[in-house]
C-alpha cells in the first residue's frame, strides 16, 4: 500500500467508523441516534451563523455569500431544534404524533432551500431583507404547525402524505436549478463553488432519502439525517476556510501587494516607468559585483534630450512630460529585458548593457530610429549620448564619468553646429 493510498485510507477511516457506529446506534436506540445527529447539525448550523457574522468585515466581495448563508443557518436550526424535541418518543409534546416533527422537518428544509434560491436567483438582495424574509417565514412556519394550520405530512400506519413527498421533489428541483446558477456564477472562486455544489448535492441526497421511508425510525430516515448533517458540515468547513483562513491569506497578499507597490514607488520613475535613480544606486551596489564575479563585460550609455529646456519653455511642461515618455518608450523598445534603463534625473537617462552582442552605438541608433518613427510633435526630438565600457565594479565610476563627458561634448558640438 503506497503512501497516497494510506493517506486516503486513514482520512476515511474515522468518518466511516463514526458512520458505522451511528448506524448501529440507530438500530439499538433510534431516538438517541436522532437526538445526537440533530443536535450536532443544530450546533453546526449556529456555528456557521456565528462565524459568518463575526467575520463579516473580513469577507471579500465574492464571499459575502457566506454572510447570507450565515443568515440562513441562523433561522433553520431554530426549526430543526423544534423538530428534534417534538420527535416521536421524546415526550416534550405528549399529544403530538409523528406528523408534527415531520412538518417541522419539511418547514426547515423549505426554509433552507428557499434561502439558497434567494441567494443565487436574486444576488442583489441585501442581507437585511434576506434576514427579514427568513425571519417572517420561520415565525409563520412555527405558528402554523402549533395552530394546526400546516398541511399534514405523516399519518401513523400509512406513512408520508402526498404533500410531503411533493414538497421533497419540489425542493430537489429547486436545488438542481440552484446548481446551474452556481455553475454560471462568474465571481465565485473555485473553492467556494466546490463547497456550495457539494453541500447542495448532499442536501438533494437527503431530500430523496426522505421520500422513501414509511417509518420515522427506518433506514432511509437514518440516511437522510446523515446527508443533511454532512451538507451542514461542508458549509461549515467552507465558512471556516473562506471566512477565517482565506482572509488571513488575503490580508498577507494585500500586505505583499502594498510592499510591492511601495517598492515600485521607490524603484520606478512614475512618469516614464523606467527605473529611477534610487534603484540604480542599489543596482550599482549589488548587481555590478555579480557581473564582475561572472566576468561579464558591460557598457554604459548616458543620454540627454537636446534642447529640453527650450521644449518646456516653448510648449509647456505637459508637452515636456510627453517628450520624456516618448524617449523612455523608445529606450524600452530598443533594449532587452536584461538591460537596465534608468531615468537618472530631469531629461537624463542611463542604460547599462550587460553581456550584449549589440554595441552601445547600435542600441542608440535603434533609439534614434524609434524616436523619429514615434514622434507625434510638431518639432524634432533628438538626443545626445556618450558611451563607455567597463568590466569591474571599480571601473564603473570612471566609465560613468567618461560616458557623461562624451555626452556633454556631443551636446556642445551640436550647439556650435546650430550657431
Secondary structure in CASP SS format (residue, H / E / C, confidence):
PFRMAT SS
TARGET T0000
AUTHOR 0000-0000-0000
METHOD secondary structure of the structure
MODEL  1
X C 1.00
X C 1.00
X H 1.00
X H 1.00
X H 1.00
X H 1.00
X H 1.00
X H 1.00
X H 1.00
X H 1.00
X H 1.00
X H 1.00
X H 1.00
X H 1.00
X H 1.00
X H 1.00
X H 1.00
X H 1.00
X H 1.00
X H 1.00
X H 1.00
X H 1.00
X H 1.00
X H 1.00
X H 1.00
X H 1.00
X H 1.00
X H 1.00
X C 1.00
X H 1.00
X H 1.00
X H 1.00
X H 1.00
X H 1.00
X H 1.00
X H 1.00
X H 1.00
X H 1.00
X H 1.00
X H 1.00
X H 1.00
X H 1.00
X H 1.00
X H 1.00
X H 1.00
X H 1.00
X H 1.00
X H 1.00
X H 1.00
X H 1.00
X H 1.00
X H 1.00
X H 1.00
X H 1.00
X C 1.00
X C 1.00
X C 1.00
X C 1.00
X C 1.00
X C 1.00
X H 1.00
X H 1.00
X H 1.00
X H 1.00
X H 1.00
X H 1.00
X H 1.00
X H 1.00
X H 1.00
X H 1.00
X H 1.00
X H 1.00
X H 1.00
X H 1.00
X H 1.00
X H 1.00
X H 1.00
X H 1.00
X H 1.00
X H 1.00
X H 1.00
X H 1.00
X H 1.00
X H 1.00
X H 1.00
X C 1.00
X C 1.00
X C 1.00
X C 1.00
X C 1.00
X C 1.00
X C 1.00
X C 1.00
X C 1.00
X C 1.00
X C 1.00
X C 1.00
X H 1.00
X H 1.00
X H 1.00
X H 1.00
X H 1.00
X H 1.00
X H 1.00
X H 1.00
X H 1.00
X H 1.00
X H 1.00
X H 1.00
X H 1.00
X H 1.00
X H 1.00
X H 1.00
X H 1.00
X H 1.00
X H 1.00
X H 1.00
X H 1.00
X H 1.00
X H 1.00
X H 1.00
X C 1.00
X C 1.00
X C 1.00
X C 1.00
X C 1.00
X H 1.00
X H 1.00
X H 1.00
X H 1.00
X H 1.00
X H 1.00
X H 1.00
X H 1.00
X H 1.00
X H 1.00
X H 1.00
X H 1.00
X H 1.00
X H 1.00
X H 1.00
X H 1.00
X H 1.00
X H 1.00
X H 1.00
X H 1.00
X C 1.00
X C 1.00
X C 1.00
X C 1.00
X C 1.00
X C 1.00
X C 1.00
X E 1.00
X E 1.00
X C 1.00
X C 1.00
X C 1.00
X E 1.00
X E 1.00
X C 1.00
X H 1.00
X H 1.00
X H 1.00
X H 1.00
X H 1.00
X H 1.00
X H 1.00
X H 1.00
X H 1.00
X H 1.00
X H 1.00
X H 1.00
X H 1.00
X H 1.00
X H 1.00
X H 1.00
X H 1.00
X H 1.00
X H 1.00
X H 1.00
X H 1.00
X H 1.00
X H 1.00
X C 1.00
X C 1.00
X C 1.00
X C 1.00
X C 1.00
X H 1.00
X H 1.00
X H 1.00
X H 1.00
X H 1.00
X H 1.00
X H 1.00
X H 1.00
X H 1.00
X H 1.00
X H 1.00
X H 1.00
X H 1.00
X H 1.00
X H 1.00
X H 1.00
X H 1.00
X H 1.00
X H 1.00
X H 1.00
X C 1.00
X C 1.00
X C 1.00
X C 1.00
X C 1.00
X C 1.00
X C 1.00
X C 1.00
X C 1.00
X H 1.00
X H 1.00
X H 1.00
X H 1.00
X H 1.00
X H 1.00
X H 1.00
X H 1.00
X H 1.00
X H 1.00
X H 1.00
X H 1.00
X H 1.00
X H 1.00
X H 1.00
X H 1.00
X H 1.00
X H 1.00
X H 1.00
X H 1.00
X H 1.00
X H 1.00
X H 1.00
X H 1.00
X H 1.00
X H 1.00
X H 1.00
X H 1.00
X H 1.00
X H 1.00
X H 1.00
X H 1.00
X H 1.00
X H 1.00
X H 1.00
X H 1.00
X H 1.00
X H 1.00
X H 1.00
X H 1.00
X H 1.00
X H 1.00
X H 1.00
X H 1.00
X H 1.00
X H 1.00
X H 1.00
X H 1.00
X H 1.00
X E 1.00
X C 1.00
X C 1.00
X C 1.00
X C 1.00
X C 1.00
X C 1.00
X E 1.00
X C 1.00
X H 1.00
X H 1.00
X H 1.00
X H 1.00
X H 1.00
X H 1.00
X H 1.00
X H 1.00
X H 1.00
X H 1.00
X H 1.00
X H 1.00
X H 1.00
X H 1.00
X H 1.00
X H 1.00
X H 1.00
X C 1.00
X C 1.00
X C 1.00
X C 1.00
X E 1.00
X E 1.00
X E 1.00
X E 1.00
X E 1.00
X E 1.00
X E 1.00
X E 1.00
X C 1.00
X C 1.00
X H 1.00
X H 1.00
X H 1.00
X H 1.00
X H 1.00
X H 1.00
X H 1.00
X H 1.00
X C 1.00
X H 1.00
X H 1.00
X H 1.00
X H 1.00
X H 1.00
X H 1.00
X H 1.00
X H 1.00
X H 1.00
X H 1.00
X H 1.00
X H 1.00
X H 1.00
X H 1.00
X H 1.00
X H 1.00
X H 1.00
X H 1.00
X C 1.00
X C 1.00
X C 1.00
X C 1.00
X C 1.00
X E 1.00
X E 1.00
X E 1.00
X E 1.00
X E 1.00
X E 1.00
X C 1.00
X C 1.00
X E 1.00
X E 1.00
X E 1.00
X E 1.00
X E 1.00
X E 1.00
X E 1.00
X C 1.00
X C 1.00
X C 1.00
X C 1.00
X C 1.00
X H 1.00
X H 1.00
X H 1.00
X H 1.00
X H 1.00
X H 1.00
X H 1.00
X H 1.00
X H 1.00
X H 1.00
X H 1.00
X H 1.00
X H 1.00
X H 1.00
X H 1.00
X C 1.00
X C 1.00
X C 1.00
X C 1.00
X C 1.00
X C 1.00
X C 1.00
X C 1.00
X E 1.00
X E 1.00
X E 1.00
X E 1.00
X E 1.00
X E 1.00
X E 1.00
X E 1.00
X C 1.00
X C 1.00
X H 1.00
X H 1.00
X H 1.00
X H 1.00
X H 1.00
X H 1.00
X H 1.00
X H 1.00
X H 1.00
X H 1.00
X H 1.00
X H 1.00
X H 1.00
X H 1.00
X H 1.00
X H 1.00
X H 1.00
X H 1.00
X H 1.00
X H 1.00
X H 1.00
X H 1.00
X H 1.00
X H 1.00
X H 1.00
X H 1.00
X C 1.00
END
